Amino acid sequence: MKLLAALASADICIKFAAGKLNNSLGLLFYGACTFLTGLTWVLLDYLKGATFQVELRGLLAAIGVGVSFSLVTVGLYITFRAGAPISLVSPFVRLGGLLVASLVGLTLFQEAFSWRYAIGMVLSMTGVYLIVTR
């Protein structure tokens, strides 16, 4: 539940900030907060005596996460600055992303498929359609 609140809070804060500062500054502040959070976590792990391992695939995937979330943030700033309503954009971006990630899970990671899953996907896509087309 806290994760959902944090995600919703991020979209709401971007909506409030869009048009009130340059998109580049918004991304800079987002990146600074992310960097400081990561640095604090690493330092706490270090103080606890954690060992740090890095494999190239893990490093590249972690960089991919950063680039992806940065692109989402920039896209949301641009979209909200143009006046798009949060009640349409956030569900479309979030649910659309979840649907794509879910399909990647089935195809790339060979995750289990069931008819219940298929019904859920159809209902999710229908929900996105109904939200976006109002």
N, C-alpha and C positions, 0 to 999 in steps of 0.2 A: 504494500500500500504506500509506503514511503517513496518507493521508486516511481510509482505512478504520479504521486504528488510532485516529485522533483521534475519529472518530464513535463507535466502540465505547467508548473511554475516557470520552466524555461521558455515555453511558448508564450505564456502570458507576459513575461518580462521582455521578450523580444518585441512583442506587439506594442507594449508601452514605450520601448526605446526607439522603435523604427520611426525615422523622420525627426528625431530629437537629437541625434548625433550621427556623424558619418558612419556608413556601414562598416568601413574599414576600422574605425575606432571601436565599434561594437564587437567586431571579431577580435581585435587586439585585447580588449578587456575579457572577453570569453576565454581566449587563449591564456591570458595571464592567470586567471582563476584556475583553469585546468592545470597549468604548469605548477602553480603553487600547491594545489591539492596533491598532485603526483609527487612532487618533491617532498612534501611532508610525509606522505605514505612511505616513500622509499627510506627517508631518514628514520622513521619509526621502526621499520623493518630492520634497518641496519643496526639500530640501537638494541634491538631484540636478538641480534646475532644471526639474522637470516643470511643464507647464502644466495647469491644472485647468479642465475644461469641465463644465458641468452643463446638461443639458436637462431640462425638466420631467418628461418620461416616464421618464427615467433616475432622477431623484430620487424620483419616486413608486414606481418599482419597487424601489429600494434601501430605502425605508421599508417597503414590503411585505415584503421579506426580513426586516427586523428584527422587524416585528410577527409574522410567521409563525413564526420561530424562537423568539420569546418565548412564543408560544402553545403551541408544542410543548414547550418547557421547563416551563412551568407545568403542562401536561397530564401530563407524565412525573412531576413532583414529586407531584402529586395521586394519580396512579395507583400509584406506588411506595409512597407513604405509606399507601395503603389496603391494601398487602400484595401487590400483583400481582407475579408472578414476572417477572424481567427476561428470562428465556428465552422467554416468550410475548409480552410487551409490545413489546420492542425489534424483533423480527422483524416483528410485525404492523404497527407504526407505520412502520418504515423501508421494508419491502417494499411495504406498502400505499401509502405515499406515492410510491414509485418507480413503481408501476403507474399511479397517477393521473397523475403527471407525464408518464409515457410516453404515455398516451392523449391528454393535452393537446397533447403534441408532434405527434401524428398529426393531431388535429382543428384546433387553433388555429394551429399553425405549419406545417401541411401537410408534415410530414416524411415520408420514404419509408416505405411499407408493403411487407412481403414475407411470404411464407408462413413463412419461417424466423422472422421476427419474431412472427407469430401463434402459432407453436408455442412460442416462448419465453414469450410472455405466458400461454398456457394452463399451461405448466409452472410458471411463477412463481406464478400464482393457486392452482394445485394445492399448491405448496409452502407458501404462506401458510395454506391450509386445513388441511393436514396438521400444521403446527406448532401452530396455534391449537386444533385439536380433539384433539390427542394421543390 
